[in-house]
Amino acid sequence: MFSFAKKLVDRLEGGSNSSDSNASDSYFKSGLQLNNKGYALRVLNVAPHSTAHQKGLESWFDYIIRINYHELPMMYPSISTYSYSINDDGSINYGDNTTQEQAGMINYDILQKEIVNIAKNDKASKELVLDVWSAKGGIVRQVILPLDKFEPSATNGADESELSLFNESFAQVGLTLQSQHLNTSTYVWRILNTHHGSPAFQAQLIPYSDYIIGCDSAYPQDTEGKGLLAKGGESLLSRTVMSYYNLHYSTSQEDNVPITLYVYNHDYDILRPVTVNLSRSWGTGQNRGILGCDVGYGLLHRIPEVIGKFDSNDIIDDVLFESNHSVGYGIQDQQQDQQSALQTIPSPPQASTINTSPGAVFVPLTSAPPPRAGAARKKKHAPTGSNLGELNEYMNEELAKSKEMDTLSNENLANESTVPPPPPKAN
């Protein structure tokens, strides 16, 4: 029974070896049939006030699956005929000793030449038509980026790599991209319950509407360990925070170890940093955990659709997420990764709690991409202006409900423990 359930979940998550089952997941739409079975250009960063920002592209959540109505030109298109399986840590196994890096390699030379030709041709419309898949419910939409102001680089191609020229081209419209599999969008942990008095409870994480999508070091002196949730797997979050706690507790000997979690709230459709003080001594009993919350991972806990989000093309400012820094992925030298993938065939990547690989680094941004106007909220509506009071009231309301439930639960336990009086004797 349990093996059948596991096979069913693997099938729906694209983990089966059958290429037919990979296309059956409605969340990914047709994405698992494209670009070597599921690869895309993930939006790592959107520059504030840029063209991409005005078009509503979002960091982390958006994946470009087609450009100008055609698939992305892959470096090894024959891999699309291979079967693959997804490991528990999120890494992908292909047949014939093919690595995940090789499967995701895109021919940037072809894409760069296409962009240059569009920009130079006076008769062309000078626009890029992007088919964008969103991790928020698996919605596919079209985004048109005008290239009127695009100026091809005067640098000789021999002096600069095709990847650098490609990145420079998209940087002019405010985009930083990287090839990733669509399955990386499922690396989220949904908050199901926060235990009273726990670090997660004190940090006001909201059950059922908050999703942890990444974490970062809260210590300014830390130069490593960024992008700790770059891979996946159900146990990765717990292993990551435990490794982080042990690392800093060994040097400071203080029980409260702060860590920054990047949390997406579906009710408000915002992303915010939350500092949680990890602790072993917040409560009594066993299995209380250093976070103090229950999380869900997998098929039933993907980020759902934000109803009406893409119905309007208007752009509004992100009035809720006001912070000195936002979250996005920094990008390092990807060409070195591609050259090493061509020269050697390494073993499949192993799960790691602290991932410092290129392209998996969280860096501060000046602002986050705003949601579109008219996006209907499931439970709450985003306030206008710079007033953050409504969000705080919502969090306090959820905390009050949680405290009330705990009080009722304790009263019920107390009543159950009271021995009722014996029945009266019959005359």
Buried (B, 14 or more C-beta within 10 A) or exposed (E): EEEEEEEEEBBBBBBBEEBEBBBEBEBBBEBBBBBBBBBBBBBBBBBEEBBBBBBBBBBBBBBBBBBEEEBBBBBBEEBBEBBBBBBEBBBBBBEEEBBBBBBBBBBBBBBBBBBBEBBEEEEEEBEBBBBBBBBBBBBBEEBEBEBEEBEBBEEEEEEEBBBBBBBBBBBBBBBBBBBBBBBBBBBBBBBEBBBBEBBBBBBBBBBBBBBBBBBBBBBEEEEEBBBBBBBBBBEBBBBBBBBBBEBBBEEEEEBBBBBBBBBBBBBBBBBBBBEBBBBBEBBEEEEBBBBBBBBBBBBEBBBBBBEEBBEEEEBBEBBBBEEEBBBBBBBBEBBEBBEEBEEEEEEBBEBBBBBBEBBBBBBEBEBBBBBBBEBEBBEBEBBEEEEEEBBEEBBEEBBEEBEEEBEEEEEEEEEEEEEEEEEEEEE
